[in-house]
């Protein structure tokens, strides 16, 4: 079982326009897609699509929270939900055929007590716990650090976040982190320096330049395949899901990198985040090559 904690879930709405986005003018959507989202939910969604035993643990609030729970059921994602005050956020991705424009709201505050309650929802069968996404408002770094430290003491904890939260996760025992290039630059550390300083394994997502892994096994790299990107939002979540799924099946790090790269690319072929097609992954595995 892989348990994914999403502290800042959302209802993700993807709006496909029939023409280029006109800033300051009227734009009309030709198609609208709505899914349960947030980075953690995207990871869980891809894991389920791949055939993994996975669940998501998350707070929900208000009428949007009820809608989010319904969407999770519709997407066949097993969930453990904590009801909190406020309103679950909505996030918009606008696609105009050239690029994706994201507009993200902020969700409800979480308290230290809420974190303890979410922690208690983790199934005993969870071998790996993933903590993915931005932090909700009102949660300070001391509280988050204590949360990460408790999780790290009991689970193999994988963290995908950014900024100060990523630094705190490293300082409090995360087993593996998945930064992108921008997040590494914010830290001022390379993948190798993170591993040397904290002993934390690093899955470095380099976008079109592939993947890099640094850990006890050494440094391994994987190139990306060339594809026509429809929507890059959520590609990193699919990459992480593919990597963890492959490792859970007993594959080598290099094989897991290759599979993760194919999953990330497959996600870019979909209009909505958190979606991959197995046939696309299989096709991409035929063209993705080792660096």
Long-range contacts (C-beta under 8 A, 24 or more apart in sequence): 1-53, 1-54, 1-55, 1-123, 1-125, 1-126, 1-127, 2-44, 2-47, 2-52, 2-53, 2-54, 2-55, 2-126, 2-127, 2-128, 2-129, 2-130, 2-244, 2-245, 2-248, 3-54, 3-55, 3-56, 3-57, 3-122, 3-123, 3-126, 3-128, 3-129, 3-130, 4-40, 4-41, 4-43, 4-44, 4-47, 4-54, 4-55, 4-56, 4-57, 4-129, 4-130, 4-131, 4-132, 5-40, 5-56, 5-57, 5-58, 5-118, 5-122, 5-129, 5-130, 5-131, 5-132, 5-151, 6-38, 6-39, 6-40, 6-41, 6-44, 6-56, 6-57, 6-58, 6-132, 6-133, 7-40, 7-58, 7-59, 7-110, 7-118, 7-131, 7-133, 7-134, 7-135, 7-136, 7-139, 8-38, 8-89, 8-107, 8-133, 8-134, 8-135, 8-136, 9-36, 9-37, 9-38, 9-40, 9-41, 9-58, 9-59, 9-60, 9-68, 9-88, 9-89, 9-107, 9-133, 10-37, 10-38, 10-41, 10-68, 10-88, 10-89, 10-90, 10-91, 10-104, 10-105, 10-107, 11-35, 11-36, 11-37, 11-64, 11-67, 11-68, 11-71, 11-88, 11-89, 11-90, 11-91, 12-36, 12-37, 12-38, 12-90, 12-91, 12-93, 12-272, 12-273, 12-274, 13-90, 13-91, 13-92, 13-93, 14-92, 14-93, 14-95, 14-231, 14-271, 14-272, 14-273, 15-92, 15-93, 15-94, 15-95, 16-95, 16-271, 17-94, 17-95, 17-96, 17-97, 19-96, 19-97, 20-96, 20-97, 20-98, 21-94, 21-96, 21-101, 27-94, 31-271, 33-271, 33-272, 34-71, 35-71, 35-75, 35-272, 35-273, 35-274, 35-275, 36-68, 36-71, 36-72, 36-74, 36-75, 36-77, 36-274, 37-91, 37-273, 37-274, 38-91, 38-133, 39-132, 39-133, 39-134, 39-160, 39-234, 39-236, 39-237, 40-130, 40-131, 40-132, 40-133, 41-72, 41-77, 41-274, 42-132, 42-234, 42-237, 42-238, 42-241, 42-273, 42-274, 43-130, 43-132, 43-160, 43-237, 43-238, 43-240, 43-241, 44-77, 44-241, 45-75, 45-77, 45-274, 45-275, 46-237, 46-238, 46-241, 46-242, 46-263, 46-267, 46-274, 46-275, 46-276, 47-241, 47-244, 47-245, 48-75, 48-76, 48-77, 48-78, 49-275, 49-276, 49-278, 50-241, 50-242, 50-245, 50-263, 50-276, 50-278, 51-245, 52-241, 52-244, 52-245, 52-248, 54-78, 55-79, 55-80, 55-123, 55-126, 56-80, 57-81, 57-82, 57-118, 57-121, 57-122, 58-82, 58-118, 59-83, 59-84, 59-88, 59-107, 59-108, 59-110, 59-114, 59-118, 59-136, 60-84, 60-88, 61-85, 61-86, 61-87, 61-88, 61-107, 61-108, 62-86, 62-87, 62-88, 62-108, 63-87, 64-88, 64-89, 64-90, 75-274, 80-121, 80-122, 80-123, 82-114, 82-117, 82-118, 82-121, 84-108, 84-109, 84-110, 84-114, 85-109, 93-231, 93-233, 93-273, 95-230, 95-231, 95-271, 100-231, 100-232, 100-233, 102-233, 106-136, 106-137, 107-136, 107-137, 108-136, 108-137, 109-136, 109-137, 109-138, 109-139, 110-136, 110-138, 110-139, 111-138, 112-143, 112-146, 115-139, 115-143, 115-147, 119-147, 119-150, 119-151, 122-155, 126-155, 127-156, 127-248, 128-155, 128-156, 128-158, 128-244, 128-248, 129-155, 129-156, 129-157, 129-158, 130-157, 130-158, 130-159, 130-160, 130-240, 130-244, 131-157, 131-158, 131-159, 131-160, 131-161, 131-169, 132-158, 132-159, 132-160, 132-161, 132-237, 132-240, 133-160, 133-161, 134-161, 134-162, 134-165, 135-161, 135-165, 141-165, 141-168, 144-168, 145-171, 145-172, 146-172, 148-172, 148-173, 148-174, 149-173, 158-240, 158-244, 160-236, 160-237, 160-240, 162-186, 170-194, 170-197, 170-198, 170-200, 171-198, 174-198, 174-200, 175-200, 175-201, 176-200, 176-201, 176-202, 176-203, 176-215, 177-201, 177-202, 177-203, 178-202, 178-203, 178-204, 178-205, 178-236, 178-239, 178-240, 178-243, 179-204, 179-205, 180-204, 180-205, 180-206, 180-207, 180-236, 181-205, 181-206, 181-207, 191-219, 192-219, 203-239, 203-240, 203-243, 203-260, 205-236, 205-239, 205-264, 210-261, 210-291, 211-239, 211-257, 211-260, 211-261, 213-253, 213-257, 215-253, 217-253, 220-253, 220-254, 220-257, 221-257, 221-291, 222-254, 222-257, 222-258, 222-260, 222-261, 222-288, 222-290, 222-291, 223-261, 223-288, 223-289, 223-290, 223-291, 224-261, 224-264, 224-265, 224-288, 225-261, 225-262, 225-265, 225-284, 225-287, 225-288, 227-265, 227-268, 227-269, 227-284, 228-269, 229-268, 229-269, 230-268, 230-269, 230-270, 230-271, 231-268, 231-270, 231-271, 231-272, 231-273, 232-268, 233-273, 234-267, 234-272, 234-273, 234-274, 234-275, 235-264, 235-265, 235-267, 235-268, 236-264, 237-267, 237-273, 237-274, 238-263, 238-264, 238-266, 238-267, 238-274, 238-276, 239-263, 239-264, 239-267, 242-281, 254-290, 258-285, 258-288, 258-290, 259-285, 261-288, 262-288
